[in-house]
Amino acid sequence: MASVGSEASKLLASLGAGLSLSRDLTDEAENGKVLEIATAIVKSGLPLQDFKDACYGDKDGKGAGPTVLVSAVGSAESKIQLKTCGPFHMICIYAMYGEQNRIQKKADHKNGQDFVRMKVKQLEWLFADEDKAKTWEIMAVDDGCPNDSKTLARKVIEAEGYGNRVQVIELEDAVKEGLPYFAERGLKTGCKDSRKGGAILYGLYLAGQRKQEPDAPPVLAMYTDSDLSTDMSLCGLLANGILSKGKMSMGARYGMPETFLVKPPESGPAGHPLSHYEQPNMMKIVMRHYVRVRLLPMLKGIYDTQCAFKCFRAADLMSIISDVRSIGADFDMELLLCALTFFTKGGGVGSELCTVMPTLFTEDFAESNFMASSEDPDKPFKTYAGMNQALVQMHKRYVDPASAEAKAAVDLVAFADGITWEEYKRMVEKLEKENGLTLFDHDFSLETLKAACKE
């Protein structure tokens, strides 16, 4: 840890005076403070590790914060990494379903994040003073929001004079045009079957259609959530990750050092492994990972598969998305699988299949479109048990049955496919009681899991 008297510690103490431990995504001044502090960190020229040592907490994930400082260090690292990149153009994609409240300013709605403007500010800050050949644009995609989020977003774009650099596109246009890709996935007028997945795929589809001259800078396409849970100022991490060594790059919210989860309004950043241990579904997540990496070995080393902060080369996108069928909330996993399958077969450019960068993620409970609620206390067990069957189907689809990996997984496939939710519940509860705090890569034997399912 950096000493209390280190130059980095002194600078952070000065810059962070009066900051709360947590973070308010609706606070424009607080969001701006992240960029202000990040600028000071970069200009200081001090070692970035000193700043991390000063506010990232200990190896157990405890003691990090305040959140704005941790966010600022991450943004500073992103800006520093961006400077090492050559020319490129980045298309930034996010979905617009149900965003009529978060689009607004806090003065107009209590949950307003003014995210259209803030995402632009974060990207403008990141790319400021860079080579003019490093460029970006934003593509917000509407997939049938019943509350007309698209019109609200377009009003902001017009008022700010963003021009074509920021645009709202409509999945409905693809449906009306009869684009075979979306017709084959069952999308009909109104796009009611799409919840984020269809929107992101449309953005990636359009990015994949971009014409590129042989000697032109590469076009990258990243996607993220519409809210401010992950700062767009972190896009430098994605750019460097994919341009330096990765066939693709992505962020991670948990599962590795320097990842942080923040649960407002009281909690500050919980690092790894604390963020995992605090999860009420800790053992369920362990078991999902256990099954996932054995049935889908290309995911080894990737813990946060659903993280909505992924980046691809546009030239690879049509090959990657050609087999993605899901247009719902589980499309993240299938998209990642299709990308890694394409890369393992020789597609793409880069020495690594996927470069994973740790990030800070601030939960946004007030406006989540995907928060589930139920009076059924067993619903989490039923949901996670159902994931086993889904993983089995993905295994059958994406892993060559003649491969050594498939042969090694035969018994686990039978177990995961046949377990009932009641057996799954008994197994998880027994493993929690017997093992206590358990990390992702715990190597249970299949016999242990089978025994835990029994009465």
C-alpha positions in Angstrom: 0.0 0.0 0.0 1.2 3.5 -0.7 2.2 5.3 2.5 -0.2 7.9 3.9 2.3 10.6 3.2 2.9 9.6 -0.5 2.5 12.3 -3.1 -0.4 10.4 -4.6 -2.2 10.0 -1.3 -1.8 13.7 -0.5 -3.1 14.7 -3.9 -6.2 12.4 -3.6 -6.8 13.6 -0.1 -6.9 17.2 -1.4 -9.0 16.4 -4.4 -11.4 14.2 -2.6 -12.1 16.3 0.4 -15.8 16.1 1.4 -16.7 13.3 -1.0 -19.2 10.7 0.1 -18.2 7.0 0.2 -20.8 6.0 -2.3 -21.8 7.6 -5.6 -25.0 9.3 -6.9 -25.3 8.8 -10.6 -28.0 11.5 -10.8 -25.5 14.1 -9.4 -24.1 16.1 -12.4 -21.4 17.7 -10.2 -20.3 14.4 -8.8 -20.0 12.9 -12.3 -18.0 15.9 -13.4 -15.8 15.5 -10.3 -14.7 12.1 -11.6 -13.3 13.7 -14.7 -11.8 16.7 -12.9 -9.9 14.4 -10.5 -8.8 12.1 -13.3 -7.4 15.0 -15.2 -5.3 16.0 -12.1 -4.1 12.5 -11.8 -2.9 12.3 -15.4 -1.3 15.8 -15.2 0.6 14.9 -12.0 2.8 12.4 -13.8 2.9 10.3 -10.6 2.9 6.5 -11.0 -0.7 5.3 -11.4 0.0 2.4 -9.1 0.5 4.9 -6.2 -3.0 6.2 -6.8 -4.4 2.7 -6.8 -2.5 1.9 -3.6 -4.0 5.0 -2.0 -7.7 4.3 -2.7 -8.2 0.7 -4.0 -8.3 -0.9 -0.6 -6.6 -4.2 0.5 -6.3 -7.6 -1.1 -9.5 -8.8 0.6 -11.5 -6.1 -1.3 -12.0 -4.0 1.8 -11.2 -0.3 2.5 -11.6 1.1 -1.0 -13.1 4.5 -1.7 -14.6 7.1 -1.9 -16.2 5.9 -5.1 -15.5 9.1 -7.0 -11.8 8.7 -6.3 -11.7 5.0 -7.4 -13.7 6.0 -10.5 -11.3 8.8 -11.3 -8.2 6.5 -11.0 -9.8 4.1 -13.5 -10.6 7.0 -15.9 -7.1 8.3 -15.6 -5.7 4.8 -16.5 -8.1 4.7 -19.4 -6.8 8.1 -20.7 -3.2 7.1 -20.3 -3.8 3.8 -22.2 -5.6 5.6 -25.0 -2.5 7.7 -25.6 -0.6 4.5 -26.6 -3.2 3.6 -29.2 -2.8 4.3 -32.9 -5.7 5.9 -35.0 -9.1 4.2 -34.8 -12.8 5.1 -34.9 -15.1 3.8 -32.1 -18.8 3.3 -32.4 -20.4 3.4 -29.0 -23.8 1.6 -28.8 -26.5 1.5 -26.1 -30.1 0.5 -26.0 -33.0 2.9 -25.3 -35.9 0.8 -23.9 -37.6 2.3 -20.9 -35.1 5.2 -20.6 -37.6 8.1 -20.4 -36.6 8.9 -16.8 -32.9 8.5 -16.8 -32.6 10.6 -20.0 -33.9 13.6 -18.0 -31.9 15.9 -15.7 -32.4 15.3 -11.9 -34.3 18.6 -11.7 -36.9 17.1 -14.0 -37.1 13.6 -12.6 -35.7 12.2 -9.3 -33.9 9.3 -11.2 -32.7 11.5 -14.0 -29.0 11.0 -15.0 -29.0 13.2 -18.1 -27.0 10.3 -19.6 -27.1 11.4 -23.2 -25.2 14.5 -22.3 -23.0 12.8 -19.7 -21.9 10.0 -22.0 -20.8 12.7 -24.6 -18.9 14.6 -21.9 -17.1 11.5 -20.8 -16.1 10.6 -24.4 -15.1 14.2 -25.1 -12.9 14.3 -22.0 -11.3 10.9 -23.0 -10.5 11.9 -26.5 -9.5 15.5 -25.8 -5.9 16.4 -27.0 -5.7 13.1 -28.9 -4.7 12.6 -32.5 -7.5 13.8 -34.8 -7.5 10.3 -36.3 -8.9 8.9 -33.1 -12.6 9.5 -33.4 -15.9 8.3 -31.9 -19.6 8.4 -32.4 -22.7 7.3 -30.3 -25.4 5.1 -31.7 -28.4 4.9 -29.3 -30.9 2.2 -30.5 -34.6 2.2 -29.8 -36.3 -1.2 -29.9 -39.9 -0.1 -29.4 -39.9 1.8 -26.1 -43.6 2.5 -25.3 -42.6 5.7 -23.5 -41.0 7.4 -26.5 -37.5 7.5 -25.1 -36.2 8.1 -28.6 -38.0 11.5 -29.0 -36.6 12.7 -25.7 -33.1 11.6 -26.7 -33.4 13.3 -30.1 -34.5 16.6 -28.4 -31.3 16.5 -26.3 -29.2 15.8 -29.4 -30.8 18.7 -31.3 -30.5 21.1 -28.3 -26.8 20.4 -27.9 -26.0 20.4 -31.6 -24.3 17.0 -31.6 -25.2 16.5 -35.3 -24.5 13.0 -36.7 -21.9 12.3 -34.1 -24.8 11.2 -31.8 -27.8 9.6 -33.3 -30.9 7.5 -32.4 -31.6 4.6 -34.7 -34.7 2.4 -34.6 -34.8 -1.3 -34.7 -38.3 -0.9 -36.2 -36.7 0.3 -39.4 -34.9 -3.0 -39.8 -38.2 -4.9 -39.3 -40.0 -2.7 -41.8 -37.3 -3.1 -44.3 -37.5 -6.9 -43.9 -33.9 -7.4 -43.2 -33.5 -11.2 -43.2 -31.2 -11.2 -40.1 -33.9 -9.8 -37.9 -36.8 -11.6 -39.6 -35.1 -14.9 -39.0 -35.0 -14.0 -35.3 -38.7 -13.5 -35.1 -38.9 -9.8 -34.8 -42.1 -8.3 -35.9 -43.6 -4.8 -36.1 -43.4 -3.1 -32.7 -40.2 -5.1 -31.7 -42.0 -6.4 -28.6 -39.8 -9.5 -28.5 -36.6 -7.4 -28.1 -35.4 -6.3 -24.7 -32.0 -4.8 -25.2 -30.6 -7.8 -27.1 -32.3 -6.9 -30.4 -31.3 -3.3 -30.0 -27.6 -4.0 -29.4 -27.5 -6.5 -32.3 -29.0 -3.9 -34.6 -26.3 -1.5 -33.6 -23.6 -4.1 -34.1 -25.2 -5.2 -37.4 -25.0 -1.6 -38.7 -21.4 -1.3 -37.5 -20.5 -4.5 -39.3 -21.8 -3.0 -42.5 -19.4 -0.1 -42.4 -17.2 0.1 -45.5 -13.5 0.2 -44.6 -10.6 1.1 -46.9 -7.6 -1.3 -46.6 -5.3 1.3 -45.1 -7.9 3.2 -43.1 -7.8 3.2 -39.3 -9.7 0.2 -37.8 -13.4 0.7 -36.8 -14.2 -0.6 -33.4 -17.7 -1.1 -32.0 -18.4 -1.3 -28.3 -21.7 -1.6 -26.4 -22.7 -0.6 -22.9 -25.8 0.1 -20.8 -27.7 3.3 -21.2 -27.2 4.3 -17.6 -24.0 5.7 -16.1 -23.2 2.6 -14.1 -20.0 2.2 -16.2 -18.2 5.4 -17.2 -17.7 5.9 -20.9 -14.4 7.5 -19.9 -13.2 3.9 -19.5 -13.4 3.3 -23.3 -9.6 3.8 -23.5 -9.2 0.5 -21.7 -11.3 -1.2 -24.3 -9.4 0.4 -27.2 -6.0 -0.4 -25.8 -7.1 -4.0 -25.0 -8.3 -4.8 -28.5 -5.6 -2.8 -30.4 -2.6 -4.0 -28.4 -3.3 -7.7 -28.2 -6.9 -8.8 -28.0 -9.1 -10.2 -30.7 -11.8 -8.5 -28.6 -11.9 -6.7 -25.3 -14.3 -6.4 -22.4 -14.8 -5.1 -18.9 -15.4 -7.0 -15.7 -17.4 -5.8 -12.7 -16.3 -8.6 -10.4 -14.2 -11.8 -10.2 -10.7 -10.3 -10.5 -8.5 -7.8 -8.7 -9.3 -4.1 -9.3 -12.9 -4.8 -10.0 -15.4 -2.9 -7.8 -19.2 -3.1 -7.2 -20.9 -0.1 -5.6 -24.4 -0.3 -4.1 -25.7 3.2 -3.4 -26.7 5.1 -1.4 -24.7 4.0 1.6 -22.1 1.5 0.3 -18.8 2.3 -1.1 -16.7 0.2 -3.6 -16.5 -3.5 -2.6 -13.4 -5.0 -4.3 -12.6 -8.6 -5.1 -13.3 -11.0 -3.4 -15.5 -9.0 -1.0 -17.9 -8.1 -3.7 -18.4 -11.8 -4.5 -18.8 -12.8 -0.8 -21.4 -10.1 -0.3 -23.6 -11.5 -3.0 -26.8 -13.2 -1.6 -26.4 -15.7 -4.5 -22.7 -16.4 -3.9 -22.8 -20.2 -4.1 -25.3 -20.1 -7.0 -22.8 -18.0 -8.9 -20.0 -20.4 -8.0 -22.0 -23.3 -9.3 -22.9 -21.5 -12.5 -19.3 -20.7 -13.1 -18.3 -24.4 -12.3 -20.8 -25.7 -14.9 -20.1 -22.9 -17.4 -16.3 -23.3 -17.8 -16.5 -27.1 -18.0 -19.3 -27.1 -20.6 -18.1 -24.0 -22.4 -14.3 -24.2 -22.0 -13.7 -21.1 -24.3 -15.0 -19.0 -21.4 -12.2 -20.0 -19.1 -10.8 -17.0 -17.3 -13.9 -14.9 -18.0 -16.0 -14.5 -14.8 -18.4 -11.7 -15.7 -19.7 -13.0 -19.0 -22.8 -10.7 -18.9 -20.8 -7.5 -18.5 -22.3 -4.9 -20.9 -19.0 -3.4 -21.8 -17.6 -5.3 -24.8 -15.6 -4.2 -27.8 -15.1 -5.8 -31.2 -13.5 -4.9 -34.5 -16.3 -3.9 -36.9 -14.7 -6.1 -39.6 -15.4 -9.2 -37.5 -19.0 -8.4 -36.5 -21.0 -10.1 -39.3 -19.1 -13.3 -38.7 -19.6 -13.1 -35.0 -23.3 -12.2 -34.9 -24.4 -14.5 -37.7 -25.1 -17.3 -35.2 -26.5 -15.2 -32.3 -30.2 -16.1 -31.9 -31.1 -14.5 -28.7 -32.7 -11.1 -28.7 -33.4 -11.1 -25.0 -31.5 -10.5 -21.8 -29.3 -13.6 -22.3 -27.8 -12.4 -25.6 -24.6 -11.2 -23.9 -23.6 -14.7 -23.2 -24.4 -16.0 -26.6 -22.7 -13.1 -28.3 -19.5 -13.8 -26.3 -19.7 -17.4 -27.1 -20.1 -16.7 -30.8 -17.2 -14.3 -30.8 -14.8 -16.7 -29.0 -15.9 -19.6 -31.2 -15.1 -17.5 -34.3 -11.7 -16.5 -32.8 -10.7 -20.1 -31.8 -11.3 -21.1 -35.4 -8.7 -18.6 -36.6 -10.9 -15.5 -37.1 -9.9 -12.0 -36.0 -6.6 -10.3 -35.3 -4.6 -10.4 -32.0 -2.6 -12.7 -29.8 -5.3 -13.2 -27.1 -8.9 -14.3 -27.6 -10.2 -11.7 -25.2 -8.5 -9.0 -23.1 -10.5 -8.5 -19.9 -10.1 -5.2 -18.0 -11.3 -4.7 -14.4 -13.8 -1.8 -13.9 -15.9 -0.1 -11.3 -19.7 -0.6 -11.7 -22.3 1.4 -9.7 -25.6 -0.4 -9.3 -28.7 1.6 -10.4 -31.5 -0.1 -8.5 -34.1 2.7 -9.0 -34.5 2.4 -12.7 -33.3 -1.1 -13.6 -35.3 -2.6 -16.4 -34.2 -6.1 -15.5 -34.7 -6.3 -11.7 -36.9 -9.3 -10.9 -39.3 -9.4 -8.0 -41.4 -12.3 -6.7 -43.2 -13.5 -3.6 -41.7 -17.0 -4.4 -38.8 -17.4 -2.0 -37.5 -20.3 -4.2 -37.4 -18.2 -7.4 -33.6 -17.7 -7.3 -33.0 -21.4 -7.0 -35.4 -22.1 -9.9 -33.7 -19.4 -12.0 -30.2 -20.6 -11.4 -31.2 -24.3 -11.8 -32.7 -23.4 -15.2 -29.4 -21.9 -16.2 -27.9 -25.4 -16.1 -30.2 -26.5 -18.8 -29.4 -23.4 -20.9 -25.7 -24.1 -20.5 -26.2 -27.7 -21.6 -27.9 -26.4 -24.8 -25.1 -24.0 -25.5 -22.6 -26.7 -24.9 -24.3 -28.9 -27.5 -24.4 -26.0 -29.9 -20.9 -24.6 -29.6 -18.7 -27.5 -28.5 -17.7 -30.1 -31.1 -19.1 -33.4 -29.8 -16.0 -35.2 -31.1 -13.7 -32.9 -29.2 -11.8 -33.9 -26.0 -13.6 -31.2 -24.1 -17.0 -32.6 -25.0 -15.9 -36.2 -24.1 -14.6 -34.9 -20.7 -17.9 -33.2 -20.0 -20.3 -36.1 -20.7 -21.1 -36.9 -17.0 -21.4 -33.3 -16.1 -23.8 -32.7 -19.0 -26.0 -35.5 -17.8 -26.0 -34.1 -14.2 -26.6 -30.5 -15.2 -29.4 -31.4 -17.6 -31.2 -33.7 -15.2 -31.0 -31.9 -11.9 -34.4 -30.6 -10.6 -34.6 -27.2 -8.9 -35.4 -29.0 -5.6 -32.2 -31.0 -5.9 -30.4 -27.9 -6.9 -31.6 -26.1 -3.8 -30.5 -28.9 -1.5 -27.1 -28.9 -3.2 -26.5 -25.2 -2.9 -27.6 -25.0 0.7 -25.4 -27.9 1.7 -22.4 -26.5 -0.1 -22.9 -23.1 1.6 -23.0 -24.8 5.0 -20.0 -27.0 4.4 -17.8 -24.6 2.5 -18.7 -21.1 3.7 -17.1 -18.3 1.6 -16.2 -19.9 -1.7 -14.4 -18.4 -4.7 -15.3 -18.9 -8.4 -12.7 -21.5 -9.2 -13.4 -23.9 -6.4 -12.9 -27.4 -7.9 -15.7 -29.5 -6.6 -15.8 -33.2 -7.6 -18.9 -34.3 -9.4 -19.4 -36.9 -6.7 -19.5 -34.2 -4.1 -22.2 -32.3 -6.1 -24.3 -35.4 -6.6 -24.1 -36.3 -2.9 -25.2 -32.8 -1.9 -28.4 -33.2 -4.0 -29.6 -36.1 -1.9 -32.0 -35.8 1.0 
